[in-house]
Amino acid sequence: MPGRELMLFGTQQIGDDGHLKVGGCDVVELAREFGTPLYVMDEVHLREQCREYRASFAERLPVVTICFASKALITTAICRIMDQEGLSLEVSSAGELYTAMLAGFPPERILLHGNFKLDEELQMALDTGVARVVVDSLSELHRLAEMAHSAGTQADVWLRVVPGIKPQTHRYIQTGQIDTKFGLHISTGAAAEGIRAAMEVEEVSLRGLHCHIGSQMFELDSFARAAEVMIEFMAQIRDEFAVTLEELNLGGGLGIAYTLEDAPPSISELADVIAGAVHQAANRYNYPVPEIVVEPGRSLVGTAGLTLYTVGPIKEIPGVRTYVAVDGGLSDNPRPALYGAEYTAVVANRANQPQTMSVRLVGRHCEGDTLIEEVALSPVEEGDIIAVFSTGAYHYSMASNYNRFPRPAMVLVRDGQADLIVRRESLDDLVRQDVMPERLR
Ligand SMILES: *Cc1c(COP(=O)(O)O)cnc(C)c1O
C-alpha cells in the first residue's frame, strides 16, 4: 500500500475493500452489529501469545509456570481461554477471584496478590484453596496465619520481595525500586525478617519468593538483574536459615507496541534473558535452578485487542489543528490521561488509503479527553469507524462510568465468527445501585 504504514497484529489485515479485518471479521460490520465503542479481541492471536510464552520458557528452563496477570483483562470467557491454554492465573482482589471461580478456573492454578488483602479476600483464598498467597507484609502474614489456624489448615505462600531495581518505564508503573508500597525490601532487612517470621509460623508454608519490578518495560536488562538479585538473596536465605526455597516468581512487565515507534523485545528474547540470568546466578551462588514463574499481563493480551469508535463532529481550527471526536474516550481508555500513553489508529473503513491528514483524536467526555494527540489518518468523515490498536490490556479492566457512560461491549472474534463476551451496559445498569432515601421521596 503506497504511503501507508500500518501496525497490524495477529489476524489483523486490510481487505480489498479497504476495510480492516480481524479474526476473519470485517470490523465495520462488527461496529454495525454490536455498536460502538466496542472492544474486539482476536482469539487466535491471544492463544498464540499464550503458546509462545509457554514454549519459549519451557525450552530454556526445567520447570516454568506462565501465570496470566488477570488485572490486565478479566472476564469469564478470558479466564476460560487461559485455562484451556494451560496458564495459571494471578488475581489481586475478591472480584477477580470470584470471576475466575465463576469461570471454573482451577483454584490450584490461581495465585492471590495485593499489598492490602482484606480479611474476606484472604478467607476466600483459604476457602477456595488457591495455590499460593503472595504475602506482602508482616501484618498480612500474621492475619493469614490466624485465619488458617481457625480454619484448621495451612497456607502455601510466597513473600513479595523488593529487589531494589528501578526499571525505565513510567513512574506510575514502577514497582521494583526502593520507594514503593509493595513488598518487603531486601535492602532494609524487612525481607529477611519476613522470612524468619514465615518460618516461625506453623500455619503458613513458605514455598518461594516473588518480585515484580514494573510494567511496559522494553529494556530486558532489568529482568536479568531482578533474577540475579533474587537468586543471590535465596542463597543468603539458605545460608542464614538453612532452607532452600524452590520457587521464584519474577513477575510480569514486558512491554508491547502501541505505536510504530515502539520496538519491544519478543517473548523469546525475554525468555532468553531471564533463563540466562537464572542459570548464571544459580551457578554463581551454587543454588539449584528454582521453578520459575512469570506473570505477564499486557504482553499476553494487549496486542490482541482493538477498540472501535464511530466518528462524530470534526472541527478544523485553521492554523491550529483538526479535532476528530469519537463516541468514547476517557471512560473506555483512561491511559492517555493516566500515563500520557500514546496510540495509533486507522480509519477502519478506508484503511487502504494514504494517511494524508494529521488530527487530534478526542473523546466525548467533559475533559480535554484526548485519545491521541496527533495521529495520521486517511481523509476522515463523520460516521466513519476508527480502530485504535493495542487496547487488549488495561482498557476494559480500567474502564469507568464517568459522565455516566455505559461501559462498552466486548466481542471475541475467530474464523469469521464474533461472539459477545461482555454485554454493553444499559442505562438501567447505570442506576441499578442508586438508592433514593425515604426522606427525599
Ligand atoms: C500488574 C502485575 C503483573 C503484570 O504486569 P504486566 O506489565 O501487565 O505484564 C504481574 N505481576 C504483578 C504482581 C502485577 O502487579
The ligand as an SDF file (V2000), in Angstrom:
LIG
                    3D

 15 15  0  0  0  0  0  0  0  0999 V2000
    0.4710   -5.9460   37.0540 C   0  0  0  0  0  0  0  0  0  0  0  0
    1.2580   -7.0880   37.5320 C   0  0  0  0  0  0  0  0  0  0  0  0
    1.7410   -8.0270   36.6230 C   0  0  0  0  0  0  0  0  0  0  0  0
    1.5730   -7.8920   35.1360 C   0  0  0  0  0  0  0  0  0  0  0  0
    2.2280   -6.8060   34.6070 O   0  0  0  0  0  0  0  0  0  0  0  0
    2.2600   -6.5680   33.0160 P   0  0  0  0  0  0  0  0  0  0  0  0
    3.0770   -5.3620   32.8690 O   0  0  0  0  0  0  0  0  0  0  0  0
    0.8570   -6.3800   32.5790 O   0  0  0  0  0  0  0  0  0  0  0  0
    2.8890   -7.7760   32.4150 O   0  0  0  0  0  0  0  0  0  0  0  0
    2.4130   -9.1040   37.1420 C   0  0  0  0  0  0  0  0  0  0  0  0
    2.6030   -9.2620   38.4680 N   0  0  0  0  0  0  0  0  0  0  0  0
    2.1560   -8.3690   39.3620 C   0  0  0  0  0  0  0  0  0  0  0  0
    2.3780   -8.5990   40.7940 C   0  0  0  0  0  0  0  0  0  0  0  0
    1.4740   -7.2610   38.9230 C   0  0  0  0  0  0  0  0  0  0  0  0
    1.0550   -6.3670   39.8170 O   0  0  0  0  0  0  0  0  0  0  0  0
  1  2  1  0
  2  3  1  0
  2 14  2  0
  3  4  1  0
  3 10  2  0
  4  5  1  0
  5  6  1  0
  6  7  2  0
  6  8  1  0
  6  9  1  0
 10 11  1  0
 11 12  2  0
 12 13  1  0
 12 14  1  0
 14 15  1  0
M  END
$$$$
